[in-house]
Amino acid sequence: MEEDKNKLNEEYLRASARLDELKGFYSNLAAYVLIIPFLILVNYMTYWDYKWFWFPMIGWGIGVAIHALVTFVLGNDWERRKIKELMENDKFK
C-alpha cells in the first residue's frame, strides 16, 4: 500500500516537473511571438534603412529552438534513465 502511494507521488512529481518545463517553453515562445513584431515596428518607425531587428530575432530564435529541443526531444526522459543507471551502479558497490 505504501509502495503504491510512493509510486503515485513520484509520478505526480514527474508530471508536475514536466508541466513546468512545458509552461516555461510556451512562455518563452509567447514572449518571442509578441516582442519580435514590436521590435520590427520600432525599427520601421525609427530608421528602416538599417534593419537591426534581425539580430534579436535570430539570437532569440536560436534560444527558442534550443529550448524546444530540450523540452520536446531530450526532455526529462534522459534524466530518468541517468538516475536509474546511477542507482543501479550504487547497488553493486
Contacts in CASP RR format, 6 or more apart in sequence:
PFRMAT RR
TARGET T0000
AUTHOR 0000-0000-0000
METHOD contacts of the structure
MODEL  1
MEEDKNKLNEEYLRASARLDELKGFYSNLAAYVLIIPFLILVNYMTYWDY
KWFWFPMIGWGIGVAIHALVTFVLGNDWERRKIKELMENDKFK
14 76 0 8 1.000
14 80 0 8 1.000
17 76 0 8 1.000
18 76 0 8 1.000
21 71 0 8 1.000
21 75 0 8 1.000
21 76 0 8 1.000
22 71 0 8 1.000
24 67 0 8 1.000
24 71 0 8 1.000
25 67 0 8 1.000
25 68 0 8 1.000
25 71 0 8 1.000
25 72 0 8 1.000
28 63 0 8 1.000
28 64 0 8 1.000
28 67 0 8 1.000
29 64 0 8 1.000
29 68 0 8 1.000
32 60 0 8 1.000
32 61 0 8 1.000
32 64 0 8 1.000
36 53 0 8 1.000
36 56 0 8 1.000
36 57 0 8 1.000
36 60 0 8 1.000
39 53 0 8 1.000
39 56 0 8 1.000
39 57 0 8 1.000
40 53 0 8 1.000
40 57 0 8 1.000
42 53 0 8 1.000
43 51 0 8 1.000
43 52 0 8 1.000
43 53 0 8 1.000
END
